[in-house]
Amino acid sequence: MVKLRNITDPEFKDDFKTENKGEDDLKTAAIRKSTELKKILTQKKEENPLRYGPFSERVLAVLQRFEEGQLSAVDAIKEYKQIVQDLENEDKAHEKSGLNESAYGVYKILETFVPKGEMVTEARKGYDGDTSSEQDYTNLIQQLAQEVHILYTSDQSAPTGWHLKEQLRKELRQEVRKKANHAGLNDLIPMSTRIEDYALKNYIKVS
């Protein structure tokens, strides 16, 4: 039996200390970390699949290589340590964006629908300022995320019980698509569906 710990547990990172540990202890640590991270990321993917799915894929890739003998226990632990560091950075990324954590979750969904390889000339419609640079366009998408966040938190656009009213949900999806179209995003229908899935987990209001 392996005791599983959450990432916030003070002892969670003890497994990353590999010095003076025997091979059995290292293997146990590697197995524990893979199991812990799979559980943690399953929960985070429930909240936001597009944001945390890549982390889950990285864990599964390390686990597969470890089980196939392509990685030693020490190397597997090192890769898990890097994943944890990247995950912690991702969880704190909203602090530098100017968005709160919920709005940043919206941003990470919108980000996956940004056109690749070229700047969208229509992206600045409805927005102030120049969007000619990559950073400007990032700022624009963050602004869009804030607008979507407000859309689902406002009592005017999303009153208590909005999630139970199909027509209102439809209108909210349409408004998200309208805003996203002005920002030049791709695949507006799948995008608005992803946003609604996120909203149903984070923006439900009950009396």
Steps between C-alpha positions, in 0.01 A plus 500: 500500500627846406376801695381766256549869573358816352725759338433733795619240752830611662642151435397490134841608371700266724509249214704745294791462743676204340837516675594201719189303405512136397358371175184364665430833668556683171260269317241548773541877475463494120187283521351721770563817301343356185190394694474829688541711189249294302244556775577872536481561127180300459339746739652801328394375156143481627525872568675600176600225250669734253716656772609188685473230234860553380631446855310172523647388167851576625446290814368206297795525260750486788313209658500304175873548448566405863289184476669403174845537655596801290531718812666421830312580820732796561439645155125447530502685831696787342243529220212491747673775698512718189133433427408601855703822469329582169160417650561731795607776259183447299285520812661836586506637144184705551686719750708655220213527252285746692215246497357317795528120502155438349551749216845356433339159457282657230811650340672161479199363312487797261874473442459156340273653233740778397603470132853370460778648291341828400350811654127547446444838335142520627603425858484861614133546408316631799821547699724799559868504419726330250517120487787475256737325740467159661493655848227741398294210370559309826375803689194510278417134575546567870259791469257268323535249784412773752193591295385138489566471875279805560235358267462191718535678835265791431153461648363678195635262236523186717252524789456234766400171338629594154636150458147355516363721219588364157403815313717716726790258463460525124504879516815493713674271251397732217639801685829319562524415128426861407777630723744230386425566134605863549828370640559278197479164677444170319231232539249720678237234571741249665663794681172624648412144603831468683437833673154387607639172637746705705227740612284208618783403734601847614218753457179329617289717728243355738269685734 
